[in-house]
């Protein structure tokens, strides 16, 4: 399973705003022993866009990702780019803290 974590421009913290406005995403693969391996840092060319067209672009950008992790998410339900079940809010914490929370969550 792949996970996308919304990052600040510097990449050391979870982006504090809505997930879709993050300038980049850390893409992790969850391995067989529940270890997280960084695959890439993916730029978000749609960060400053708004509206339904953006939602379609974001779904395409992250089509290989099963779980989205961010400080917060915008619209819910059918208006949002991602279903509620496929996302986790962790707040504007460090990337290290977000990864720790994901590991705790998977072992619970």
GIWO-V90966 format. One record per pair of residues at least 6 apart in sequence whose C-alpha atoms are under 7 Angstrom apart, sorted by sequence separation. I is the first residue (numbers start at 0). J is the second residue. D is the distance in Angstrom with one decimal. If there is no record, write none. Layout:
BEGIN
I_J_D + I_J_D
END
This chain:
BEGIN
6_12_5.8 + 7_13_6.0 + 29_35_4.8 + 73_79_6.9 + 76_82_6.5 + 6_13_4.6 + 7_14_4.6 + 14_21_5.7 + 28_35_5.7 + 29_36_6.6 + 76_83_6.9 + 5_13_5.6 + 6_14_4.6 + 27_35_6.0 + 28_36_5.2 + 45_53_6.7 + 75_83_6.6 + 89_97_6.4 + 5_14_5.5 + 27_36_5.3 + 28_37_6.5 + 27_37_4.4 + 28_38_6.6 + 26_37_6.0 + 27_38_5.4 + 26_38_5.6 + 5_18_5.9 + 26_39_5.4 + 7_21_6.4 + 8_22_5.9 + 25_39_6.1 + 26_40_6.1 + 6_21_6.0 + 7_22_6.3 + 8_23_6.8 + 25_40_4.6 + 5_21_5.5 + 6_22_6.7 + 7_23_6.9 + 24_40_5.6 + 25_41_6.4 + 6_23_5.4 + 23_40_6.7 + 24_41_5.1 + 71_88_5.4 + 5_23_6.2 + 6_24_5.4 + 23_41_5.5 + 24_42_6.4 + 67_85_6.2 + 68_86_5.7 + 69_87_6.5 + 70_88_5.2 + 5_24_4.7 + 6_25_6.8 + 23_42_4.3 + 66_85_4.9 + 67_86_4.5 + 68_87_4.9 + 69_88_5.2 + 70_89_5.1 + 71_90_6.5 + 4_24_5.3 + 5_25_6.7 + 22_42_6.2 + 23_43_5.0 + 65_85_6.5 + 66_86_5.4 + 67_87_6.3 + 68_88_5.9 + 69_89_6.0 + 70_90_3.7 + 3_24_5.7 + 4_25_5.1 + 22_43_5.2 + 68_89_7.0 + 69_90_6.7 + 70_91_5.0 + 3_25_5.6 + 4_26_6.6 + 21_43_6.9 + 58_80_6.3 + 3_26_4.6 + 57_80_6.8 + 2_26_5.6 + 3_27_6.5 + 22_46_5.7 + 1_26_6.7 + 2_27_5.1 + 21_46_5.8 + 54_79_7.0 + 55_80_7.0 + 1_27_5.5 + 2_28_6.4 + 20_46_4.2 + 54_80_4.6 + 1_28_4.5 + 19_46_6.1 + 20_47_6.3 + 0_28_5.8 + 1_29_6.2 + 0_29_5.4 + 18_69_5.4 + 17_70_6.9 + 18_71_6.1 + 16_70_6.5 + 17_71_5.1 + 18_72_5.3 + 14_69_6.7 + 15_70_5.3 + 16_71_6.3 + 17_72_4.8 + 13_69_6.3 + 14_70_6.3 + 17_73_5.5 + 13_70_6.3 + 3_64_6.3 + 1_63_6.9 + 2_64_5.5 + 1_64_4.8 + 2_65_6.0 + 3_66_6.4 + 4_67_6.1 + 5_68_6.3 + 1_65_5.6 + 2_66_4.8 + 3_67_4.9 + 4_68_4.7 + 5_69_5.2 + 0_65_6.2 + 1_66_6.7 + 2_67_5.9 + 3_68_6.0 + 4_69_5.9 + 15_90_6.9 + 15_91_4.7 + 14_91_6.1 + 13_91_5.1 + 12_91_6.8 + 13_92_5.6 + 12_92_5.8 + 13_93_5.9 + 12_93_4.1 + 13_94_5.8 + 11_93_6.1 + 12_94_4.8 + 11_94_5.6
END
